[in-house]
Amino acid sequence: MKIGELARLTGVSARSLRYYEQQGLMHSTRSVGGQRHYAATEVARVEVIRRLFDAGLGSKVIARLLPCVDSDDRMIAEDAFTAMVGERDRLTADITRLVEARAALDALIEGNTRYRQGADAG
């Protein structure tokens, strides 16, 4: 199938599909005229890639995880597991920082609200 059809079937832009290919996350063949052609199996692969991006993973990490999708090699699965745990830990740390930042902002909002209420009373 051509890139436009794959984009339509997956809801992913042709530009994103070209990016995925550039990052080595998926592959196509080329026609004599240079048009990309994708196997039907690429629909499922794009869906996996999209879910991984939606989970906050970057393309380099996704590239480490995709061989696990393509193979039942135990060493590949171990590497994927290590990458996933590392990414989960990174996300947990990001969440902790965001919660702390939100609490600090809440304190500033509360102080500002008290100040504004005092200014309205005067």
N, C-alpha and C positions, 0 to 999 in steps of 0.2 A: 504494500500500500504506500501511497505517497504521503509526504509530510502533512499536507492539509487534512487528509482523511484521518491520520493518527491524531492530529490536534483535535479534530472534531470528536472523535471517539473517546478521547481521554479528558477533554476540557482543558488541555494544556496548550499554550500558544506555540506556534511554530518556532518562535524565537527561543522559547524555553527548551524545546526539543533539540534545537541546534546546540544550545548551551550544554544540555545533558550529554550530547554526543561529543562535544569538544572536551568535556571533563572525563570522558571514557566510561560514562555510566550506561550507555547504550550504543548500539552500532547499527549502521545501515549499509546497504550496497548502493552503488551509483549506476545510473543508466548511462548510456553512451553520451547523452546530452548533459550529464552531470546532476540529474535529479536524484534526490535521496529516495530509496525504497526500503520499507521496513517490513519485517516478518510480522505475522498476526500475533505472535507471542510477545511483541514489544508493547502491546496494549497493557498486559498484566505487569510488565516490567515498569512502565511509566507510572502505573498506579502505586507500585511499591516505592518507587523513587519519590513520588509526590507525598506519600504518607511519611516517609523519612524526613523530607524537607519540612513538612508540617509539624513534625515532632521537634523541630529546631536543630536538626543535624545539618552540618555543612557538606558540601560536595566531596571533600576529601575523606570524611568519615564514611559517607555513603559508599564511596568507591571501595572502602575496606570491607563494608558489610555485604555488598552485592555478590561477591564470590560465594558466600554462604547460600544465597538463593539459587545459584547455578550448580552447586556441588554438594555432595554429602560427605566430603572429606572432613574428618574430625578436627584436624589442625586448623582448617579454615573456620570451622564453627567455633573453636576456642578463641581465635583472633577476633571474630565477630562479637563474641560474648564480652571479651575484654574491652573492645571499642564501645559497645552499648553501655556497659557499666560505667565506663569513663564519661561518656556523654550524659548519662543520668546523673552522675555526681556533679558534673559541670552545671547542668540545669538546676539541680538542687541548690548549689551555691548561688547561682543567679537569682533564684527565687528568694533565698534568704536575704540577699542584698536588696532586692526590690521591696520586700516586706519592711526592711529597716528604713529604706528611703521613704516609703509611704508613711510609716509611723512618724518620721521626722517632718514630713510635709503636713500630716494631720496636726502635729503640735504647732507648726507655724500658722496653719489656718485657724486653729483655735485661738492663738494669741492675737492674730489679726482681727478675728471676730470680736474678741473682748475689747480691743483697742477701738474698733469702729463703733461698737455699742457705747463705749465711754465717750467718744467724740460726739455721738448723736445726743447724749444726755446733757452735754455742756453747752 
